[in-house]
Structure formats: structure tokens, C-alpha cells
Amino acid sequence: MIPPDHPRYRSLVVRERLAKCAREGIVSWEGLTAHGRGEAFDYLLGERTTDSARIAERTAAAMLLSARHPVISINGNTAALAAPEIAALQRACHALVEVNLFHRTEERVRQIEGLLRDAEVEVFAGKAERLLALSHDRAWCRREGMFAADVVLVPLEDGDRCEALVRMGKKVIAIDLNPLSRTARTATLTIVDELTRALPEIARACTELTKIERTHLITSLDNHYLLREAIREMTARLGHAMD
Ligand code: PTJ
């Protein structure tokens, strides 16, 4: 039992949830280490949404709303951490939601789809094929889903698939607390923010943005600037800690 007055209460509750989901097979064991890396970067960020992340989140909303065929890709960590937030974002931007796993088994795909449906996500399921140019199992996706998408939102991604999707001419929006990762540097747009803060911000922006604002955000997108700002925020906090 985690006492609610513990100073790291939220963080401990999230860890407990991920550990439970790992025991159930929804989160991969490797996903727990990925979460730890995310926590470390979030600590450096001050566990808050920075101004540049908010710009990235509004730009993501603009891209999803302007897309012909937007798809949100879900892995084990994302489903365990944010199923209700995915449902809310799907309602706001009408994207397809598709499960795509690195540590893929049919059983895990089914479990994660079930968890999402319980949270009222409309899951795009059905027959997956090995369609992406990757030697690992993230290559499995649906022909009418991710394969046909023009914009793909990929939370907690591994760099390989991000590169493969970009090479296919798709616009890739990554959510990754590590601004130095290959994913962060390859994506069309990188949101350096924690998943459960980022998704509601994107959903809110979907309901707020005018057409003119959307166009402005998309045409002024500068991912290099967004990454530089995230790194600047982190190094500034480290600098203050040494004062
Ligand atoms: O469920 P599977 O089988 O598809 O596996 C999923 C994992 C996460 C294990 C897989 O995609 C993986 O290995 O990812 P990486 O390469 O470790 O990358 C995950 C990235 O997400 C890292 O750069 C972390 O810093 C970042 N991250 C972790 N937790 C969060 C996060 N970013 C935002 N919000 C988080 N909560």
C-alpha cells in the first residue's frame, strides 16, 4: 500500500500499475526499463509541460486534424499508462488506433486491444501483415491502418520504425521524453513531454484550434528548435541545481 502523503505518490502508483500490467503480460519486462529511462528525463524536465512542448502538442493536434488518414500506434506501455487518454484523443481527432508491438505475440496484441476497448477506444484490429521494411516484429501492421496512414502518432517509440515510417513518406509525431533519442531526432515532430500530460494537451488543442491556427502551426514547424529548447530546459535545471 502506497501512502497518499508520500512525496513521490503519483510516480509510485504509476510504477505499481506498470508492474501489475507486466505481470499480466500487457507491458513487456523491457517496457519497465523504458519507463525508468523516461522517468529520469522527466525529472530533468521538472515533471511539467514546458512552453516548447505545448507548442509541439498544439502542432500535433493541427497535424492530426489536417491528416487524410491519421493513425495512433499503441504499444504495451502506452496502453497501460493512458488508455482513457487515448480514447479521449481518438474522440477529438477521429484517428484510427492500432496496436503495434516490438515484443510481439498474438496473445499480447489481443490483451492490449482488450484493455483499450475496456477504456472505450475503438480499436482497428483484424489481419496484420509484415508490411514495414524492418527485420523485427514492429514490421507487422494493417494494410488499411498504419500502412495507409499519412500521419502516425507514435508514443514511446523505437527509432527503427520511426525511420521506416518517415522513409515511406509519412509524417511521424513522436512522444518521447528523451530529446537525444534516434526517434526524437528522426520524427517529423517530437513532443518532449510525459505521455499522460501530452495526450490530454493534444486532445484539448484539437477542440480549440481554428483552421488558420492549424495552418500556421504546421507551416512554422521547426523540430530542431523544439528539441534544442527541450535540451536547454533540462540543462538549465541542472545548472540551477549546482548553484
Ligand atoms: O510494448 P512493446 O513490446 O512494443 O515495447 C515497448 C517498449 C517501450 C519497450 C519499446 O518501444 C522500447 O524499447 O522503447 P525504447 O527504445 O526504450 O524507447 C522508449 C522511449 O520512451 C525512451 O526514450 C524513454 O525515454 C521514453 N519514455 C518512457 N516512458 C515515457 C517516455 N516518453 C514519454 N512518456 C513516458 N511515460
Boltz pocket constraint, residues with backbone or C-beta under 6 A from the ligand:
constraints:
  - pocket:
      binder: B
      contacts: [[A, 26], [A, 27], [A, 28], [A, 30], [A, 31], [A, 32], [A, 33], [A, 34], [A, 35], [A, 36], [A, 37], [A, 38], [A, 39], [A, 41], [A, 74], [A, 75], [A, 76], [A, 77], [A, 81], [A, 100], [A, 101], [A, 102], [A, 103], [A, 104], [A, 156], [A, 157], [A, 158], [A, 159], [A, 175], [A, 176], [A, 177], [A, 178], [A, 181], [A, 193], [A, 194], [A, 195], [A, 196]]
      max_distance: 6.0
